[in-house]
């Protein structure tokens, strides 16, 4: 009976794995096909790979501009959230315990719980007042309003699980509080830093809601640019699949390279 249950479990696991991976495989393979091979019935599994869709995106679509915008926006907000989130999380973890500190921590995470559509209008009015609508700084600020509370909350949990005696020993040896934070605290929560950076980058890289409102023309990001492939003549499927592949690639590569740190960071502490 136990063997039958085990076999059934493996069958469900394989089916779920295929259900998850097949759309990604189809997108990747379609990006390397000419359009006539994408709609053949039955599907053409063996074909000669072609880079025509990538060339068309670079030549006619100006894909490099959108990639640069996405990298700048996602990278900048990730760095800001990581720097200030780690310092704020350390302060909340190591500061004197009182009711106000708990309220501040809870208030921070509630700002992250707010739906994107609930903050777009206030942010748009604020950015319009300062004249930054349609510019990358507005998008970076919008991303940071969501990423920073998330980073603070996670980093506080990581520092909470770090024994305070280690930093006390460093200060006995002559380190200041600030130096103990940088020299002792941060290196010991490196898996947490990796997890926070990855999650913040993924949110900004894949975002469509903020980007479609706060950018325009030359400042648009990759998710927004994808909508341009829907024309009055139909969807340009070859380039759409290729653009989806480009959107997926950085997150996939980063996840593979840092998977050990990511898993450790996500399971580190009582998060």
LOTORKE-824343 format. One line per field, with one value per atom (N, C-alpha, C): atom name; residue number from 1; x, y, z. Coordinates in nm, 3 decimals. Example, Ala and Ser with C-alpha at 12.3 -4.5 7.8 and 13.67 -1.06 7.14 Angstrom:
atom	[N_CA_C_N_CA_C] .
nr	[1_1_1_2_2_2] .
px	[1.319_1.230_1.320_1.285_1.367_1.290] .
py	[-0.569_-0.450_-0.330_-0.225_-0.106_0.003] .
pz	[0.780_0.780_0.780_0.708_0.714_0.787] .
//
This chain:
atom	[N_CA_C_N_CA_C_N_CA_C_N_CA_C_N_CA_C_N_CA_C_N_CA_C_N_CA_C_N_CA_C_N_CA_C_N_CA_C_N_CA_C_N_CA_C_N_CA_C_N_CA_C_N_CA_C_N_CA_C_N_CA_C_N_CA_C_N_CA_C_N_CA_C_N_CA_C_N_CA_C_N_CA_C_N_CA_C_N_CA_C_N_CA_C_N_CA_C_N_CA_C_N_CA_C_N_CA_C_N_CA_C_N_CA_C_N_CA_C_N_CA_C_N_CA_C_N_CA_C_N_CA_C_N_CA_C_N_CA_C_N_CA_C_N_CA_C_N_CA_C_N_CA_C_N_CA_C_N_CA_C_N_CA_C_N_CA_C_N_CA_C_N_CA_C_N_CA_C_N_CA_C_N_CA_C_N_CA_C_N_CA_C_N_CA_C_N_CA_C_N_CA_C_N_CA_C_N_CA_C_N_CA_C_N_CA_C_N_CA_C_N_CA_C_N_CA_C_N_CA_C_N_CA_C_N_CA_C_N_CA_C_N_CA_C_N_CA_C_N_CA_C_N_CA_C_N_CA_C_N_CA_C_N_CA_C_N_CA_C_N_CA_C_N_CA_C_N_CA_C_N_CA_C_N_CA_C_N_CA_C_N_CA_C_N_CA_C_N_CA_C_N_CA_C_N_CA_C_N_CA_C_N_CA_C_N_CA_C_N_CA_C_N_CA_C_N_CA_C_N_CA_C_N_CA_C_N_CA_C_N_CA_C_N_CA_C_N_CA_C_N_CA_C_N_CA_C_N_CA_C_N_CA_C_N_CA_C_N_CA_C_N_CA_C_N_CA_C_N_CA_C_N_CA_C_N_CA_C_N_CA_C_N_CA_C_N_CA_C_N_CA_C_N_CA_C_N_CA_C_N_CA_C_N_CA_C_N_CA_C_N_CA_C_N_CA_C_N_CA_C_N_CA_C_N_CA_C_N_CA_C_N_CA_C_N_CA_C_N_CA_C_N_CA_C_N_CA_C_N_CA_C_N_CA_C_N_CA_C_N_CA_C_N_CA_C_N_CA_C_N_CA_C_N_CA_C_N_CA_C_N_CA_C_N_CA_C_N_CA_C_N_CA_C_N_CA_C_N_CA_C_N_CA_C_N_CA_C_N_CA_C_N_CA_C_N_CA_C_N_CA_C_N_CA_C_N_CA_C_N_CA_C_N_CA_C_N_CA_C_N_CA_C_N_CA_C_N_CA_C_N_CA_C_N_CA_C_N_CA_C_N_CA_C_N_CA_C_N_CA_C_N_CA_C_N_CA_C_N_CA_C_N_CA_C_N_CA_C_N_CA_C_N_CA_C_N_CA_C_N_CA_C_N_CA_C_N_CA_C_N_CA_C_N_CA_C_N_CA_C_N_CA_C_N_CA_C_N_CA_C_N_CA_C_N_CA_C_N_CA_C_N_CA_C_N_CA_C_N_CA_C_N_CA_C_N_CA_C_N_CA_C_N_CA_C_N_CA_C_N_CA_C_N_CA_C_N_CA_C_N_CA_C_N_CA_C_N_CA_C_N_CA_C_N_CA_C_N_CA_C_N_CA_C_N_CA_C_N_CA_C_N_CA_C_N_CA_C_N_CA_C_N_CA_C_N_CA_C_N_CA_C_N_CA_C_N_CA_C_N_CA_C_N_CA_C_N_CA_C_N_CA_C_N_CA_C_N_CA_C_N_CA_C_N_CA_C_N_CA_C_N_CA_C_N_CA_C_N_CA_C_N_CA_C_N_CA_C_N_CA_C_N_CA_C_N_CA_C_N_CA_C_N_CA_C_N_CA_C_N_CA_C_N_CA_C_N_CA_C_N_CA_C_N_CA_C_N_CA_C_N_CA_C_N_CA_C_N_CA_C_N_CA_C_N_CA_C_N_CA_C_N_CA_C_N_CA_C_N_CA_C_N_CA_C_N_CA_C_N_CA_C_N_CA_C_N_CA_C_N_CA_C_N_CA_C_N_CA_C_N_CA_C_N_CA_C_N_CA_C_N_CA_C_N_CA_C_N_CA_C_N_CA_C_N_CA_C_N_CA_C_N_CA_C_N_CA_C_N_CA_C_N_CA_C_N_CA_C] .
nr	[1_1_1_2_2_2_3_3_3_4_4_4_5_5_5_6_6_6_7_7_7_8_8_8_9_9_9_10_10_10_11_11_11_12_12_12_13_13_13_14_14_14_15_15_15_16_16_16_17_17_17_18_18_18_19_19_19_20_20_20_21_21_21_22_22_22_23_23_23_24_24_24_25_25_25_26_26_26_27_27_27_28_28_28_29_29_29_30_30_30_31_31_31_32_32_32_33_33_33_34_34_34_35_35_35_36_36_36_37_37_37_38_38_38_39_39_39_40_40_40_41_41_41_42_42_42_43_43_43_44_44_44_45_45_45_46_46_46_47_47_47_48_48_48_49_49_49_50_50_50_51_51_51_52_52_52_53_53_53_54_54_54_55_55_55_56_56_56_57_57_57_58_58_58_59_59_59_60_60_60_61_61_61_62_62_62_63_63_63_64_64_64_65_65_65_66_66_66_67_67_67_68_68_68_69_69_69_70_70_70_71_71_71_72_72_72_73_73_73_74_74_74_75_75_75_76_76_76_77_77_77_78_78_78_79_79_79_80_80_80_81_81_81_82_82_82_83_83_83_84_84_84_85_85_85_86_86_86_87_87_87_88_88_88_89_89_89_90_90_90_91_91_91_92_92_92_93_93_93_94_94_94_95_95_95_96_96_96_97_97_97_98_98_98_99_99_99_100_100_100_101_101_101_102_102_102_103_103_103_104_104_104_105_105_105_106_106_106_107_107_107_108_108_108_109_109_109_110_110_110_111_111_111_112_112_112_113_113_113_114_114_114_115_115_115_116_116_116_117_117_117_118_118_118_119_119_119_120_120_120_121_121_121_122_122_122_123_123_123_124_124_124_125_125_125_126_126_126_127_127_127_128_128_128_129_129_129_130_130_130_131_131_131_132_132_132_133_133_133_134_134_134_135_135_135_136_136_136_137_137_137_138_138_138_139_139_139_140_140_140_141_141_141_142_142_142_143_143_143_144_144_144_145_145_145_146_146_146_147_147_147_148_148_148_149_149_149_150_150_150_151_151_151_152_152_152_153_153_153_154_154_154_155_155_155_156_156_156_157_157_157_158_158_158_159_159_159_160_160_160_161_161_161_162_162_162_163_163_163_164_164_164_165_165_165_166_166_166_167_167_167_168_168_168_169_169_169_170_170_170_171_171_171_172_172_172_173_173_173_174_174_174_175_175_175_176_176_176_177_177_177_178_178_178_179_179_179_180_180_180_181_181_181_182_182_182_183_183_183_184_184_184_185_185_185_186_186_186_187_187_187_188_188_188_189_189_189_190_190_190_191_191_191_192_192_192_193_193_193_194_194_194_195_195_195_196_196_196_197_197_197_198_198_198_199_199_199_200_200_200_201_201_201_202_202_202_203_203_203_204_204_204_205_205_205_206_206_206_207_207_207_208_208_208_209_209_209_210_210_210_211_211_211_212_212_212_213_213_213_214_214_214_215_215_215_216_216_216_217_217_217_218_218_218_219_219_219_220_220_220_221_221_221_222_222_222_223_223_223_224_224_224_225_225_225_226_226_226_227_227_227_228_228_228_229_229_229_230_230_230_231_231_231_232_232_232_233_233_233_234_234_234_235_235_235_236_236_236_237_237_237_238_238_238_239_239_239_240_240_240_241_241_241_242_242_242_243_243_243_244_244_244_245_245_245_246_246_246_247_247_247_248_248_248_249_249_249_250_250_250_251_251_251_252_252_252_253_253_253_254_254_254_255_255_255_256_256_256_257_257_257_258_258_258_259_259_259_260_260_260_261_261_261_262_262_262_263_263_263_264_264_264_265_265_265_266_266_266_267_267_267_268_268_268_269_269_269_270_270_270_271_271_271] .
px	[0.083_0.000_0.087_0.194_0.284_0.350_0.383_0.446_0.349_0.221_0.120_0.104_0.099_0.087_0.208_0.326_0.449_0.446_0.400_0.391_0.292_0.176_0.075_0.132_0.206_0.269_0.365_0.447_0.541_0.469_0.359_0.282_0.228_0.170_0.119_0.232_0.347_0.462_0.507_0.517_0.560_0.458_0.329_0.225_0.230_0.246_0.255_0.379_0.491_0.615_0.598_0.538_0.515_0.419_0.315_0.217_0.285_0.384_0.454_0.559_0.634_0.748_0.707_0.602_0.569_0.543_0.465_0.448_0.579_0.672_0.803_0.879_0.875_0.941_0.881_0.748_0.682_0.720_0.731_0.770_0.913_1.003_1.143_1.159_1.093_1.105_1.041_0.929_0.862_0.946_1.024_1.109_1.218_1.248_1.354_1.297_1.165_1.101_1.065_1.060_0.998_0.847_0.773_0.631_0.551_0.590_0.514_0.523_0.635_0.651_0.582_0.538_0.475_0.333_0.267_0.124_0.097_0.201_0.180_0.107_0.021_-0.051_-0.025_0.032_0.078_0.201_0.232_0.346_0.476_0.562_0.692_0.793_0.828_0.918_1.064_1.099_1.235_1.239_1.320_1.326_1.464_1.496_1.623_1.606_1.678_1.662_1.695_1.618_1.638_1.636_1.723_1.729_1.660_1.573_1.510_1.422_1.356_1.272_1.356_1.472_1.562_1.615_1.649_1.700_1.592_1.469_1.359_1.333_1.343_1.323_1.432_1.555_1.663_1.659_1.621_1.624_1.499_1.383_1.258_1.191_1.215_1.142_1.222_1.352_1.435_1.438_1.458_1.445_1.547_1.665_1.773_1.735_1.658_1.615_1.526_1.436_1.346_1.420_1.517_1.598_1.675_1.734_1.809_1.718_1.598_1.505_1.466_1.438_1.400_1.515_1.637_1.752_1.779_1.770_1.795_1.692_1.564_1.457_1.465_1.476_1.480_1.608_1.721_1.848_1.856_1.811_1.819_1.730_1.607_1.517_1.564_1.627_1.679_1.793_1.883_1.995_1.944_1.849_1.794_1.726_1.642_1.570_1.666_1.773_1.868_1.949_1.995_2.078_1.996_1.886_1.807_1.726_1.684_1.609_1.693_1.821_1.907_1.936_1.958_1.986_1.862_1.746_1.624_1.587_1.604_1.575_1.665_1.792_1.886_1.846_1.806_1.764_1.642_1.545_1.424_1.454_1.550_1.582_1.664_1.757_1.850_1.812_1.713_1.672_1.603_1.580_1.513_1.371_1.333_1.201_1.094_0.999_0.884_0.769_0.652_0.531_0.541_0.606_0.616_0.693_0.798_0.878_0.795_0.712_0.625_0.524_0.473_0.376_0.441_0.565_0.636_0.659_0.702_0.726_0.597_0.487_0.359_0.311_0.329_0.288_0.364_0.492_0.573_0.521_0.492_0.449_0.307_0.224_0.090_0.096_0.199_0.214_0.244_0.312_0.341_0.216_0.124_0.002_-0.097_-0.080_-0.175_-0.171_-0.287_-0.288_-0.228_-0.167_-0.102_-0.201_-0.323_-0.422_-0.465_-0.446_-0.487_-0.392_-0.269_-0.170_-0.130_-0.177_-0.136_-0.184_-0.312_-0.367_-0.296_-0.280_-0.207_-0.064_0.005_0.141_0.145_0.047_0.043_0.024_-0.065_-0.087_0.038_0.106_0.230_0.339_0.356_0.459_0.428_0.298_0.260_0.292_0.273_0.304_0.453_0.537_0.682_0.734_0.647_0.687_0.774_0.755_0.838_0.759_0.632_0.553_0.613_0.628_0.688_0.839_0.897_1.042_1.075_1.195_1.236_1.241_1.281_1.280_1.143_1.036_0.902_0.878_0.920_0.902_0.987_1.110_1.198_1.139_1.086_1.025_0.903_0.822_0.704_0.742_0.843_0.889_0.943_1.016_1.077_0.972_0.858_0.752_0.699_0.710_0.665_0.779_0.897_1.010_1.072_1.079_1.148_1.081_0.949_0.886_0.905_0.899_0.920_1.061_1.160_1.299_1.322_1.263_1.279_1.223_1.104_1.037_1.118_1.166_1.242_1.376_1.447_1.577_1.566_1.459_1.437_1.428_1.357_1.344_1.480_1.561_1.693_1.783_1.780_1.864_1.812_1.682_1.627_1.685_1.712_1.765_1.916_1.981_2.126_2.159_2.239_2.271_2.335_2.280_2.330_2.469_2.500_2.628_2.747_2.727_2.836_2.877_2.779_2.809_2.864_2.814_2.868_3.016_3.052_3.193_3.278_3.224_3.298_3.317_3.215_3.228_3.324_3.331_3.430_3.571_3.588_3.719_3.751_3.660_3.691_3.605_3.512_3.424_3.318_3.284_3.170_3.043_2.928_2.800_2.783_2.821_2.807_2.900_3.025_3.120_3.080_3.025_2.978_2.866_2.782_2.675_2.731_2.829_2.883_2.978_3.061_3.166_3.116_3.023_2.976_2.834_2.742_2.601_2.569_2.606_2.571_2.628_2.758_2.809_2.737_2.687_2.624_2.480_2.421_2.286_2.290_2.404_2.417_2.309_2.270_2.159_2.031_2.006_1.888_1.898_2.017_2.038_2.012_2.060_2.040_1.892_1.820_1.677_1.600_1.629_1.559_1.589_1.716_1.753_1.684_1.678_1.615_1.466_1.397_1.253_1.220_1.300_1.277_1.301_1.406_1.437_1.326_1.277_1.171_1.044_1.008_0.888_0.900_1.015_1.032_1.049_1.120_1.146_1.018_0.929_0.807_0.686_0.702_0.587_0.532_0.399_0.332_0.247_0.183_0.090_0.153_0.261_0.330_0.391_0.453_0.527_0.436_0.316_0.228_0.172_0.169_0.115_0.224_0.339_0.442_0.550_0.542_0.639_0.567_0.643_0.586_0.699_0.670_0.766_0.903_1.005_1.144_1.175_1.086_1.114_1.037_0.966_0.888_0.980_0.929_1.003_0.955_1.020_0.989_0.844_0.787_0.648_0.551_0.574_0.487_0.508_0.633_0.663_0.598_0.573_0.511_0.375_0.301_0.168_0.175_0.289_0.304_0.301_0.319_0.316_0.174_0.075_-0.065_-0.107_-0.112_-0.141_-0.282_-0.323_-0.455_-0.463_-0.346_-0.342_-0.330_-0.320_-0.308_-0.185_-0.160_-0.045_0.075_0.188_0.313_0.370_0.325_0.352_0.500_0.573_0.714_0.791_0.769_0.838_0.783_0.654_0.597_0.660_0.676_0.742_0.887_0.953_1.092_1.105_1.013_1.016_0.987_0.897_0.872_0.995_1.070_1.195_1.296_1.306_1.399_1.358_1.229_1.181_1.210_1.200_1.219_1.366_1.452_1.592_1.668_1.667_1.747_1.705_1.575_1.526_1.563_1.552_1.586_1.734_1.817_1.962_2.004_1.951_1.985_1.940_1.820_1.769_1.857_1.907_1.994_2.129_2.185_2.318_2.318_2.210_2.209_2.107_2.071_1.963_1.993_2.119_2.152_2.131_2.181_2.162_2.015_1.942_1.801_1.719_1.741_1.668_1.705_1.834_1.878_1.816_1.813_1.758_1.609_1.536_1.390_1.353_1.442_1.413_1.487_1.561_1.638_1.548_1.542_1.461_1.316_1.233_1.091_1.006_1.039_0.964_0.847] .
py	[-0.121_0.000_0.126_0.121_0.236_0.261_0.151_0.164_0.227_0.189_0.246_0.395_0.434_0.576_0.654_0.593_0.658_0.677_0.574_0.584_0.691_0.695_0.797_0.937_0.950_1.079_1.122_1.028_1.060_1.097_1.028_1.059_1.201_1.237_1.374_1.476_1.442_1.533_1.554_1.446_1.457_1.536_1.510_1.583_1.731_1.763_1.904_1.969_1.896_1.950_1.979_1.887_1.909_2.026_2.034_2.142_2.278_2.281_2.405_2.441_2.341_2.367_2.379_2.310_2.308_2.447_2.536_2.671_2.745_2.728_2.793_2.733_2.601_2.534_2.579_2.589_2.630_2.773_2.859_2.997_3.004_2.931_2.932_2.876_2.765_2.705_2.792_2.856_2.943_3.065_3.113_3.229_3.197_3.067_3.025_2.971_2.986_2.939_3.056_3.030_3.127_3.112_3.217_3.220_3.106_3.062_2.957_2.825_2.805_2.680_2.684_2.802_2.814_2.760_2.756_2.721_2.593_2.513_2.387_2.287_2.208_2.102_1.971_1.872_1.870_1.960_1.996_2.084_2.026_2.114_2.074_2.077_1.957_1.951_1.965_1.914_1.924_2.030_2.130_2.239_2.303_2.382_2.453_2.586_2.607_2.731_2.854_2.959_3.085_3.201_3.298_3.417_3.536_3.510_3.621_3.706_3.642_3.720_3.813_3.766_3.850_3.966_3.937_4.044_4.147_4.101_4.195_4.284_4.226_4.306_4.412_4.376_4.472_4.578_4.539_4.632_4.719_4.659_4.732_4.778_4.706_4.733_4.818_4.825_4.902_4.842_4.710_4.638_4.681_4.725_4.758_4.875_4.968_5.081_5.035_4.942_4.894_4.807_4.730_4.650_4.741_4.848_4.941_5.005_5.047_5.110_5.013_4.888_4.789_4.761_4.750_4.723_4.840_4.961_5.080_5.089_5.074_5.086_4.974_4.849_4.736_4.735_4.764_4.763_4.872_4.993_5.106_5.084_5.042_5.021_4.906_4.805_4.693_4.739_4.821_4.872_4.960_5.050_5.138_5.058_4.961_4.880_4.798_4.749_4.665_4.748_4.865_4.949_4.999_5.066_5.125_5.019_4.913_4.807_4.732_4.706_4.635_4.721_4.851_4.939_4.956_4.976_4.991_4.862_4.749_4.620_4.593_4.631_4.615_4.703_4.827_4.917_4.867_4.815_4.762_4.637_4.558_4.435_4.459_4.553_4.575_4.692_4.770_4.883_4.839_4.933_4.902_4.853_4.749_4.689_4.774_4.821_4.894_4.880_4.923_4.908_4.988_5.104_5.190_5.121_5.047_4.978_4.872_4.801_4.701_4.766_4.880_4.951_5.002_5.050_5.098_4.982_4.868_4.752_4.706_4.705_4.664_4.766_4.894_4.997_4.986_4.953_4.939_4.827_4.712_4.600_4.621_4.700_4.727_4.810_4.895_4.971_4.878_4.766_4.667_4.587_4.576_4.499_4.574_4.704_4.784_4.740_4.730_4.693_4.804_4.764_4.861_4.966_4.922_5.015_5.118_5.084_5.175_5.291_5.279_5.385_5.455_5.406_5.466_5.610_5.635_5.770_5.872_5.843_5.940_5.964_5.856_5.872_5.952_5.927_6.000_6.150_6.185_6.327_6.390_6.315_6.366_6.384_6.285_6.294_6.403_6.421_6.527_6.664_6.680_6.807_6.839_6.737_6.759_6.747_6.717_6.713_6.596_6.480_6.364_6.250_6.274_6.170_6.144_6.018_5.982_5.970_5.981_5.971_5.854_5.799_5.683_5.709_5.830_5.852_5.828_5.862_5.837_5.687_5.610_5.465_5.404_5.453_5.402_5.431_5.552_5.588_5.500_5.477_5.393_5.251_5.196_5.061_5.059_5.164_5.167_5.175_5.241_5.248_5.110_5.016_4.880_4.790_4.809_4.720_4.749_4.877_4.913_4.854_4.869_4.806_4.655_4.594_4.449_4.412_4.490_4.464_4.485_4.591_4.618_4.502_4.457_4.352_4.221_4.184_4.061_4.071_4.184_4.199_4.201_4.258_4.255_4.111_4.027_3.886_3.816_3.846_3.783_3.827_3.956_4.004_3.954_3.933_3.880_3.742_3.663_3.528_3.526_3.641_3.649_3.676_3.592_3.613_3.749_3.824_3.957_3.952_3.840_3.828_3.836_3.798_3.806_3.952_4.039_4.182_4.242_4.197_4.246_4.211_4.092_4.051_4.139_4.173_4.260_4.399_4.449_4.582_4.580_4.468_4.454_4.461_4.408_4.411_4.545_4.642_4.777_4.827_4.746_4.791_4.887_4.985_5.070_4.995_5.049_4.986_4.980_5.089_5.096_4.997_4.986_4.893_4.748_4.722_4.586_4.545_4.642_4.614_4.574_4.650_4.624_4.505_4.492_4.391_4.254_4.256_4.131_4.097_4.192_4.164_4.132_4.220_4.200_4.073_4.043_3.917_3.793_3.796_3.677_3.659_3.764_3.750_3.762_3.723_3.731_3.654_3.533_3.465_3.548_3.618_3.705_3.821_3.879_3.989_3.941_3.822_3.767_3.744_3.688_3.662_3.792_3.893_4.021_4.088_4.089_4.151_4.083_3.950_3.876_3.906_3.905_3.928_4.072_4.169_4.309_4.328_4.267_4.278_4.215_4.099_4.032_4.116_4.178_4.261_4.376_4.444_4.559_4.517_4.409_4.364_4.321_4.256_4.201_4.295_4.409_4.496_4.556_4.562_4.627_4.746_4.733_4.835_4.971_4.979_5.106_5.157_5.065_5.106_5.164_5.110_5.158_5.297_5.334_5.464_5.570_5.534_5.634_5.648_5.571_5.584_5.614_5.664_5.691_5.700_5.651_5.665_5.607_5.692_5.642_5.585_5.603_5.551_5.423_5.368_5.247_5.128_5.034_4.914_4.796_4.683_4.567_4.518_4.504_4.458_4.550_4.682_4.777_4.768_4.752_4.745_4.624_4.519_4.399_4.430_4.524_4.559_4.616_4.671_4.727_4.620_4.494_4.385_4.344_4.404_4.383_4.495_4.465_4.564_4.543_4.634_4.619_4.500_4.445_4.329_4.198_4.207_4.088_4.095_3.987_3.980_3.926_3.991_3.944_3.836_3.713_3.607_3.574_3.574_3.540_3.635_3.766_3.864_3.866_3.836_3.830_3.716_3.600_3.488_3.521_3.590_3.627_3.727_3.823_3.921_3.855_3.758_3.682_3.606_3.551_3.481_3.576_3.697_3.797_3.839_3.853_3.889_3.780_3.656_3.543_3.517_3.542_3.498_3.552_3.685_3.733_3.670_3.662_3.605_3.457_3.385_3.243_3.221_3.300_3.286_3.321_3.432_3.473_3.367_3.313_3.210_3.086_3.046_2.927_2.953_3.072_3.104_3.116_3.168_3.195_3.108_2.994_2.914_2.869_2.838_2.794_2.907_3.026_3.141_3.178_3.165_3.203_3.111_2.980_2.885_2.904_2.925_2.948_3.075_3.179_3.306_3.298_3.228_3.219_3.130_3.040_2.952_2.996_3.107_3.157_3.238_3.203_3.279_3.234_3.309_3.274_3.357_3.357_3.436_3.351] .
pz	[0.000_0.000_0.000_0.078_0.085_-0.051_-0.121_-0.253_-0.353_-0.345_-0.436_-0.411_-0.284_-0.250_-0.300_-0.288_-0.335_-0.486_-0.558_-0.704_-0.745_-0.679_-0.709_-0.683_-0.573_-0.543_-0.652_-0.699_-0.806_-0.935_-0.962_-1.084_-1.076_-0.963_-0.947_-0.957_-0.900_-0.907_-1.051_-1.128_-1.268_-1.350_-1.328_-1.401_-1.367_-1.239_-1.198_-1.257_-1.260_-1.316_-1.465_-1.538_-1.681_-1.703_-1.620_-1.630_-1.607_-1.521_-1.489_-1.594_-1.639_-1.727_-1.873_-1.916_-2.058_-2.117_-2.050_-2.109_-2.129_-2.034_-2.048_-2.166_-2.176_-2.289_-2.422_-2.428_-2.551_-2.589_-2.491_-2.518_-2.569_-2.505_-2.547_-2.687_-2.715_-2.848_-2.955_-2.922_-3.020_-3.054_-2.957_-2.984_-3.084_-3.101_-3.194_-3.325_-3.346_-3.469_-3.558_-3.688_-3.778_-3.760_-3.794_-3.759_-3.821_-3.940_-4.006_-3.930_-3.857_-3.781_-3.645_-3.602_-3.472_-3.469_-3.585_-3.588_-3.666_-3.689_-3.761_-3.672_-3.732_-3.662_-3.737_-3.670_-3.530_-3.510_-3.386_-3.362_-3.414_-3.459_-3.512_-3.398_-3.348_-3.233_-3.274_-3.389_-3.441_-3.550_-3.532_-3.629_-3.622_-3.722_-3.726_-3.652_-3.542_-3.464_-3.549_-3.528_-3.600_-3.502_-3.524_-3.439_-3.502_-3.598_-3.670_-3.578_-3.482_-3.390_-3.302_-3.258_-3.178_-3.262_-3.389_-3.476_-3.504_-3.525_-3.550_-3.429_-3.309_-3.188_-3.174_-3.209_-3.198_-3.306_-3.427_-3.540_-3.547_-3.537_-3.560_-3.430_-3.324_-3.200_-3.101_-3.119_-3.025_-2.886_-2.880_-2.753_-2.650_-2.695_-2.600_-2.511_-2.561_-2.479_-2.365_-2.393_-2.289_-2.188_-2.235_-2.143_-2.048_-2.101_-2.018_-1.913_-1.955_-1.860_-1.749_-1.785_-1.685_-1.588_-1.642_-1.557_-1.462_-1.514_-1.430_-1.319_-1.355_-1.255_-1.151_-1.198_-1.106_-1.023_-1.086_-1.014_-0.909_-0.944_-0.850_-0.729_-0.752_-0.638_-0.550_-0.610_-0.532_-0.441_-0.495_-0.414_-0.301_-0.333_-0.229_-0.120_-0.160_-0.062_0.023_-0.038_0.035_0.136_0.093_0.181_0.300_0.271_0.379_0.455_0.384_0.452_0.553_0.518_0.612_0.735_0.715_0.829_0.917_0.854_0.933_1.004_0.934_0.997_1.115_1.102_1.214_1.331_1.300_1.407_1.480_1.406_1.469_1.550_1.505_1.575_1.701_1.693_1.804_1.894_1.854_1.937_2.064_2.150_2.276_2.251_2.322_2.302_2.368_2.286_2.339_2.241_2.284_2.201_2.072_2.078_1.960_1.848_1.884_1.783_1.711_1.785_1.723_1.630_1.669_1.586_1.457_1.469_1.349_1.252_1.304_1.218_1.150_1.226_1.167_1.064_1.093_0.999_0.868_0.875_0.754_0.666_0.725_0.642_0.588_0.658_0.605_0.477_0.463_0.338_0.222_0.250_0.145_0.109_0.203_0.178_0.091_0.077_-0.002_-0.148_-0.215_-0.357_-0.442_-0.551_-0.640_-0.689_-0.725_-0.778_-0.672_-0.544_-0.439_-0.417_-0.466_-0.444_-0.574_-0.686_-0.814_-0.826_-0.793_-0.809_-0.718_-0.586_-0.503_-0.551_-0.590_-0.639_-0.769_-0.856_-0.983_-0.959_-0.867_-0.837_-0.777_-0.691_-0.630_-0.735_-0.823_-0.926_-1.027_-1.056_-1.148_-1.090_-0.960_-0.894_-0.906_-0.895_-0.904_-1.047_-1.142_-1.282_-1.322_-1.259_-1.292_-1.356_-1.388_-1.455_-1.593_-1.627_-1.755_-1.749_-1.628_-1.612_-1.520_-1.537_-1.458_-1.307_-1.261_-1.115_-1.052_-1.121_-1.066_-1.050_-1.148_-1.141_-1.029_-1.014_-0.909_-0.771_-0.753_-0.624_-0.597_-0.701_-0.683_-0.643_-0.709_-0.672_-0.529_-0.491_-0.359_-0.250_-0.276_-0.175_-0.140_-0.233_-0.206_-0.161_-0.218_-0.186_-0.051_-0.013_0.111_0.236_0.255_0.373_0.376_0.258_0.247_0.290_0.246_0.283_0.433_0.489_0.631_0.714_0.678_0.754_0.749_0.631_0.619_0.691_0.672_0.734_0.887_0.939_1.085_1.134_1.060_1.099_1.094_0.994_0.983_1.099_1.132_1.242_1.378_1.389_1.514_1.545_1.441_1.462_1.477_1.462_1.478_1.625_1.687_1.830_1.854_1.945_1.974_2.040_2.103_2.173_2.077_1.951_1.853_1.831_1.818_1.800_1.928_2.044_2.170_2.184_2.139_2.145_2.055_1.937_1.845_1.904_1.975_2.036_2.155_2.223_2.330_2.273_2.151_2.084_2.020_2.033_1.985_1.872_1.821_1.713_1.767_1.687_1.720_1.682_1.724_1.689_1.538_1.471_1.326_1.258_1.308_1.248_1.274_1.392_1.422_1.327_1.291_1.196_1.060_1.010_0.876_0.873_0.976_0.974_1.023_1.118_1.178_1.135_1.151_1.126_0.982_0.890_0.750_0.689_0.708_0.649_0.699_0.823_0.878_0.829_0.774_0.717_0.564_0.506_0.361_0.286_0.330_0.261_0.262_0.373_0.380_0.283_0.270_0.176_0.033_0.002_-0.133_-0.160_-0.062_-0.080_-0.099_-0.016_-0.026_-0.160_-0.200_-0.327_-0.445_-0.442_-0.552_-0.561_-0.447_-0.447_-0.488_-0.442_-0.480_-0.629_-0.681_-0.824_-0.908_-0.865_-0.940_-0.946_-0.834_-0.832_-0.932_-0.930_-1.019_-1.165_-1.187_-1.324_-1.394_-1.321_-1.381_-1.371_-1.306_-1.281_-1.410_-1.417_-1.530_-1.483_-1.366_-1.319_-1.300_-1.224_-1.204_-1.335_-1.408_-1.528_-1.636_-1.652_-1.757_-1.726_-1.597_-1.557_-1.550_-1.497_-1.467_-1.574_-1.682_-1.790_-1.921_-2.016_-2.148_-2.249_-2.371_-2.480_-2.448_-2.442_-2.426_-2.288_-2.190_-2.055_-2.024_-2.120_-2.094_-2.065_-1.986_-1.952_-2.037_-2.021_-2.104_-2.092_-1.972_-1.965_-2.038_-2.031_-2.099_-2.250_-2.291_-2.434_-2.499_-2.421_-2.476_-2.538_-2.479_-2.531_-2.671_-2.711_-2.846_-2.953_-2.913_-3.010_-3.045_-2.981_-3.017_-3.111_-3.239_-3.341_-3.396_-3.486_-3.548_-3.641_-3.677_-3.766_-3.687_-3.556_-3.473_-3.383_-3.313_-3.222_-3.297_-3.281_-3.341_-3.249_-3.273_-3.177_-3.164_-3.274_-3.267_-3.178_-3.195_-3.114_-2.971_-2.955_-2.820_-2.740_-2.803_-2.736_-2.704_-2.796_-2.774_-2.659_-2.655_-2.547_-2.413_-2.412_-2.290_-2.244_-2.340_-2.308_-2.247_-2.303_-2.250_-2.109_-2.086_-1.952_-1.849_-1.892_-1.801_-1.772_-1.869_-1.862_-1.740_-1.712_-1.597_-1.464_-1.440_-1.314_-1.306_-1.418_-1.421_-1.395_-1.462_-1.446_-1.303_-1.250_-1.114_-1.013_-1.034_-0.944_-0.943_-1.061_-1.069_-1.002_-1.025_-0.972_-0.820_-0.764_-0.619_-0.547_-0.605_-0.548_-0.405_-0.376_-0.240_-0.140_-0.175_-0.086_-0.075_-0.187_-0.188_-0.098_-0.112_-0.028_0.119_0.146_0.284_0.339_0.257_0.303_0.329_0.243_0.260_0.379_0.419_0.532_0.658_0.649_0.763_0.854_0.979_1.074_1.072_1.140_1.155_1.061_0.931_0.833_0.784] .
//
